[in-house]
């Protein structure tokens, strides 16, 4: 399965862009110049995430994660990780890919 998420030109050089991912919200951003996509949901209680510099912070309870998804501080469990979408760039488009 392959589904277009966004064009590369629509991904900001700094910060994130919210996109629709099958009726749910995802965030796309650049990390070291490479596009990444993650579900906009905190693993603690499902709150939305906001990028603050090199971190993602839950707007509801303040859990913090680094840009690779590892938890930095609570209240999310220590082993919690953000959920990244498997993606691939083809031409000028970022695609979600599954089962390939």
C-alpha positions in Angstrom: 0.0 0.0 0.0 1.2 3.5 -0.8 -0.5 6.8 -0.1 0.7 10.3 -0.8 1.1 12.4 2.3 2.4 15.7 1.0 4.8 17.3 -1.4 8.3 18.0 -0.3 7.8 21.7 -1.0 4.9 21.8 1.5 7.2 20.6 4.4 8.5 23.7 6.3 12.2 24.1 6.6 11.6 24.7 10.4 8.7 23.5 12.5 6.0 21.1 11.5 3.0 20.9 9.1 -0.2 19.1 10.2 -1.6 16.7 7.6 -4.6 14.4 7.5 -3.7 10.8 7.8 -6.8 8.7 7.1 -8.9 10.9 9.3 -6.3 11.3 12.0 -3.7 14.0 12.4 0.0 13.6 11.6 2.9 15.9 11.7 5.6 16.2 8.9 8.9 17.9 9.4 12.5 17.8 8.4 15.2 16.1 10.5 18.7 16.6 9.2 17.1 17.6 5.9 15.1 14.4 5.6 11.3 14.3 5.8 9.7 12.5 8.8 6.1 11.9 9.6 4.6 11.0 13.0 1.2 10.5 14.4 0.2 13.6 16.3 -0.6 11.7 19.5 1.2 11.5 22.9 1.6 7.9 24.1 0.6 9.0 27.6 -3.1 9.8 27.1 -3.4 10.7 23.4 -2.8 14.5 23.6 -1.6 16.6 20.7 2.1 17.3 20.3 3.8 20.6 19.7 7.3 20.9 18.4 9.5 23.1 20.6 13.0 23.3 19.2 14.4 19.8 19.1 11.6 18.3 21.2 7.9 17.4 20.9 5.9 18.3 23.9 2.4 17.1 24.8 0.0 20.0 25.1 -2.1 18.3 27.8 0.4 17.0 30.4 3.9 18.2 29.3 5.5 14.8 28.4 8.6 15.5 26.2 10.1 13.5 23.4 13.2 14.0 21.3 12.9 14.3 17.5 13.7 10.6 17.1 10.7 9.7 19.3 12.4 8.8 22.6 10.8 10.0 25.9 12.8 12.7 27.6 10.6 13.3 30.7 7.2 12.2 32.0 4.4 11.7 32.7 4.6 9.2 29.8 6.2 5.9 30.8 10.0 5.8 30.5 9.9 3.3 27.6 7.3 5.3 25.6 8.1 6.3 22.0 6.3 8.4 19.5 4.8 6.6 16.5 6.5 7.3 13.2 4.9 6.5 9.9 6.9 4.4 7.4 7.6 6.7 4.5 9.4 6.9 1.2 10.2 9.9 -1.1 9.4 9.4 -4.8 10.0 12.4 -7.0 8.7 15.5 -5.1 6.2 13.6 -2.9 6.4 12.0 0.6 4.5 8.7 0.6 3.2 6.5 3.5 4.2 3.0 2.6 3.0 -0.2 4.2 3.8 -3.9 3.4 6.3 -3.2 0.7 
